[in-house]
């Protein structure tokens, strides 16, 4: 099962932590050939909502994904 399927099937599995939420969205999009997994879930929008410290953390986590 891909991460995008998890987002579609059970919204309770989405982490509450903003950085983890962005990380899993980025992973799901990577599994989906870098396409957004749905209109309501977009890693770019999620990234824009992070503060500067969270963005630095998220950048380190996703450095190898890009």
NUMARRO-650933 format. One record per residue: x, y, z of N, C-alpha, C, O in turn; residue in three letters. Coordinates in Angstrom, 3 decimals, always signed. Atoms other than C-alpha are relative to their C-alpha. Layout:
% residues N
(pt (X Y Z) (X Y Z) (X Y Z) (X Y Z) ALA)
...
% end
This chain:
% residues 66
(pt (+0.849 -1.179 +0.000) (+0.000 +0.000 +0.000) (+0.891 +1.237 +0.000) (+1.848 +1.323 +0.769) UNK)
(pt (-0.784 -1.233 +0.055) (+1.359 +3.407 -0.905) (-0.507 +1.005 +1.029) (-1.614 +0.871 +1.552) UNK)
(pt (+0.407 -1.036 -0.948) (+1.257 +6.443 +1.352) (-1.211 +0.772 -0.489) (-2.057 +1.174 +0.310) UNK)
(pt (+1.161 -0.735 +0.513) (-1.206 +8.159 -0.951) (-1.284 -0.771 +0.272) (-2.321 -0.162 +0.535) UNK)
(pt (+1.181 +0.804 -0.335) (-3.621 +5.264 -0.402) (-0.386 +0.184 +1.456) (-1.572 +0.218 +1.784) UNK)
(pt (+0.293 -0.230 -1.415) (-3.312 +5.796 +3.343) (-0.696 +1.339 +0.202) (-1.633 +1.438 +0.995) UNK)
(pt (+0.640 -1.308 -0.117) (-4.198 +9.470 +2.952) (-1.442 -0.045 -0.487) (-2.320 +0.591 +0.096) UNK)
(pt (+1.360 +0.116 +0.518) (-7.241 +8.561 +0.883) (-0.887 -0.812 +0.930) (-2.057 -0.482 +1.121) UNK)
(pt (+0.830 +0.949 -0.728) (-8.404 +5.733 +3.123) (-0.263 +0.387 +1.447) (-1.338 +0.097 +1.972) UNK)
(pt (+0.167 -0.245 -1.426) (-7.878 +7.011 +6.652) (+0.710 +1.287 +0.398) (+1.927 +1.297 +0.581) UNK)
(pt (-0.585 -1.294 -0.347) (-7.319 +10.649 +7.528) (+0.523 +0.028 +1.439) (+1.265 +0.940 +1.804) UNK)
(pt (-0.497 +0.063 -1.372) (-6.675 +9.625 +11.161) (+1.466 -0.423 +0.051) (+2.118 -0.263 +1.083) UNK)
(pt (-1.402 +0.402 +0.047) (-3.286 +8.264 +10.065) (+0.930 +1.159 -0.335) (+2.150 +1.001 -0.285) UNK)
(pt (-0.814 -1.174 +0.313) (-2.090 +11.745 +9.079) (+0.556 +0.556 +1.311) (-0.208 +0.839 +2.234) UNK)
(pt (-0.587 -0.477 -1.258) (+0.382 +12.937 +11.740) (-0.428 +1.428 +0.332) (-0.711 +2.229 -0.560) UNK)
(pt (+0.357 -1.345 -0.449) (-0.446 +16.010 +13.800) (+1.179 +0.960 -0.102) (+0.985 +2.166 -0.256) UNK)
(pt (-1.203 -0.820 +0.100) (+3.152 +17.267 +13.683) (+0.133 +0.557 -1.416) (+0.087 -0.199 -2.387) UNK)
(pt (-0.046 -0.649 +1.317) (+3.494 +19.778 +10.829) (+1.161 -0.479 -0.863) (+1.005 -0.657 -2.071) UNK)
(pt (-1.170 +0.441 +0.764) (+6.992 +18.649 +9.817) (-0.210 -1.418 -0.515) (+0.075 -1.713 -1.676) UNK)
(pt (+0.271 +1.375 +0.434) (+6.012 +14.981 +9.734) (-1.093 -0.033 -1.062) (-1.034 -0.829 -1.999) UNK)
(pt (+1.067 -0.072 +0.997) (+2.872 +15.871 +7.824) (+0.574 +0.376 -1.369) (+0.228 -0.232 -2.382) UNK)
(pt (-0.650 -0.394 +1.252) (+4.969 +17.639 +5.181) (+0.855 -1.140 -0.544) (+0.810 -1.434 -1.739) UNK)
(pt (-0.888 +1.080 +0.420) (+7.492 +14.773 +5.089) (-0.788 -1.138 -0.641) (-0.408 -1.630 -1.703) UNK)
(pt (+0.799 +1.098 +0.555) (+4.823 +12.119 +4.523) (-0.711 +0.414 -1.289) (-0.880 -0.404 -2.193) UNK)
(pt (+0.580 -0.477 +1.262) (+3.121 +14.262 +1.885) (+1.039 -0.030 -1.118) (+0.738 -0.436 -2.240) UNK)
(pt (-1.068 +0.023 +1.007) (+6.442 +14.638 +0.070) (+0.309 -1.432 -0.425) (+0.524 -1.695 -1.609) UNK)
(pt (-0.224 +1.412 +0.335) (+6.997 +10.865 +0.271) (-1.127 -0.552 -0.863) (-0.884 -1.264 -1.837) UNK)
(pt (+1.152 +0.485 +0.767) (+3.493 +10.161 -0.995) (+0.041 +0.532 -1.426) (-0.248 -0.198 -2.374) UNK)
(pt (-0.095 -0.576 +1.342) (+3.987 +12.535 -3.914) (+1.145 -0.631 -0.786) (+1.034 -0.827 -1.996) UNK)
(pt (-1.127 +0.660 +0.666) (+7.354 +10.926 -4.684) (-0.441 -1.372 -0.521) (-0.076 -1.759 -1.632) UNK)
(pt (+0.524 +1.296 +0.436) (+5.611 +7.526 -4.849) (-0.984 +0.163 -1.146) (-1.190 -0.762 -1.932) UNK)
(pt (+1.005 -0.281 +1.023) (+3.020 +9.137 -7.113) (+0.619 +0.803 -1.154) (-0.055 +1.624 -1.777) UNK)
(pt (-0.729 -0.680 +1.087) (+5.636 +10.379 -9.628) (-0.015 +1.518 +0.127) (-0.175 +2.233 -0.863) UNK)
(pt (-0.068 -1.435 -0.313) (+5.858 +13.817 -7.957) (-1.274 +0.762 -0.331) (-1.234 +1.978 -0.522) UNK)
(pt (+1.295 -0.652 +0.191) (+2.177 +14.547 -8.549) (-0.687 +0.132 +1.352) (-0.541 -0.747 +2.202) UNK)
(pt (+0.776 -0.106 -1.239) (-0.028 +15.862 -5.742) (-0.937 -1.194 +0.125) (-1.473 -1.675 -0.874) UNK)
(pt (+0.821 +1.193 -0.165) (-1.982 +12.997 -4.228) (-1.486 +0.306 -0.041) (-2.290 -0.585 -0.315) UNK)
(pt (+1.393 -0.433 +0.153) (-5.237 +14.966 -4.157) (-0.036 +1.515 +0.101) (+0.960 +2.147 +0.451) UNK)
(pt (+0.130 -1.460 -0.041) (-6.538 +18.508 -4.318) (+0.198 +0.538 +1.409) (+0.706 +1.647 +1.577) UNK)
(pt (-0.097 -0.469 -1.375) (-6.634 +18.755 -0.519) (+1.347 -0.224 +0.651) (+1.608 +0.313 +1.728) UNK)
(pt (-1.298 +0.316 -0.584) (-3.128 +17.435 +0.087) (+1.093 +0.372 -0.982) (+1.217 -0.232 -2.048) UNK)
(pt (-1.052 -0.478 +0.876) (-0.197 +19.274 -1.408) (+1.204 +0.336 +0.869) (+1.088 +1.127 +1.805) UNK)
(pt (-1.171 -0.234 -0.841) (+3.327 +19.257 +0.006) (+0.480 +1.449 -0.078) (+1.007 +1.970 +0.905) UNK)
(pt (-0.420 -1.401 +0.114) (+4.060 +22.764 -1.327) (-0.803 +0.896 +0.938) (-0.239 +1.761 +1.607) UNK)
(pt (+0.842 -0.782 -0.909) (+1.112 +24.239 +0.568) (+0.334 -0.324 +1.448) (+0.363 +0.565 +2.300) UNK)
(pt (-0.365 +0.410 -1.349) (+2.063 +22.237 +3.641) (+1.321 +0.643 +0.417) (+1.464 +1.087 +1.557) UNK)
(pt (-1.307 -0.607 -0.280) (+5.649 +23.536 +3.427) (-0.148 +1.491 +0.289) (+0.504 +2.015 +1.192) UNK)
(pt (+0.202 -1.441 -0.191) (+4.460 +27.143 +3.158) (-0.559 +0.330 +1.380) (-0.353 +1.438 +1.876) UNK)
(pt (+0.588 -0.238 -1.322) (+2.616 +26.779 +6.482) (+0.998 -0.220 +1.139) (+0.703 +0.119 +2.286) UNK)
(pt (-1.004 +0.238 -1.033) (+5.791 +25.762 +8.356) (+0.707 +1.296 +0.370) (+0.866 +2.190 -0.462) UNK)
(pt (-0.823 -1.147 -0.385) (+7.749 +28.298 +10.385) (+1.446 -0.267 -0.434) (+1.745 -1.351 -0.935) UNK)
(pt (-1.374 +0.117 +0.501) (+11.452 +28.873 +9.633) (+0.745 -1.195 +0.597) (+1.452 -1.907 -0.116) UNK)
(pt (-0.677 +1.126 -0.650) (+12.716 +26.334 +12.175) (-0.533 -1.331 -0.533) (+0.239 -2.257 -0.782) UNK)
(pt (+0.595 +1.220 +0.543) (+10.279 +23.691 +10.926) (+0.445 -0.234 -1.444) (+0.668 -1.375 -1.850) UNK)
(pt (-0.464 +0.127 +1.386) (+11.318 +24.414 +7.316) (+1.421 -0.546 -0.058) (+1.731 -1.377 -0.912) UNK)
(pt (-1.367 +0.517 -0.036) (+14.970 +23.809 +8.195) (-0.002 -1.494 +0.304) (+0.721 -2.267 -0.324) UNK)
(pt (+0.113 +1.414 -0.367) (+14.045 +20.511 +9.822) (-0.552 -0.809 -1.174) (-0.033 -1.879 -1.492) UNK)
(pt (+0.612 +0.688 +1.142) (+11.846 +19.517 +6.873) (+0.977 -0.106 -1.166) (+1.017 -1.127 -1.851) UNK)
(pt (-0.992 +0.024 +1.081) (+14.596 +20.427 +4.400) (+1.029 -1.102 +0.222) (+1.413 -1.803 -0.714) UNK)
(pt (-0.960 +1.067 -0.299) (+17.030 +18.110 +6.176) (-0.624 -1.377 -0.208) (+0.040 -2.295 -0.689) UNK)
(pt (+0.673 +1.298 +0.122) (+14.472 +15.292 +6.204) (-0.234 -0.392 -1.459) (-0.192 -1.574 -1.798) UNK)
(pt (+0.365 +0.306 +1.388) (+13.630 +15.569 +2.504) (+1.147 +0.232 -0.984) (+0.954 +0.144 -2.197) UNK)
(pt (-1.144 -0.314 +0.862) (+17.084 +16.405 +1.166) (+0.253 -1.098 -1.036) (+0.541 -0.789 -2.193) UNK)
(pt (-0.288 +1.119 +0.899) (+17.525 +12.939 -0.386) (-1.171 -0.347 -0.914) (-0.998 -1.118 -1.858) UNK)
(pt (+1.179 +0.322 +0.810) (+13.997 +12.815 -1.855) (-0.012 +0.732 -1.325) (-0.591 +0.241 -2.294) UNK)
(pt (+0.131 -0.863 +1.174) (+14.472 +15.556 -4.416) (+0.923 -0.365 -1.116) (+0.913 +0.282 -2.163) UNK)
% end
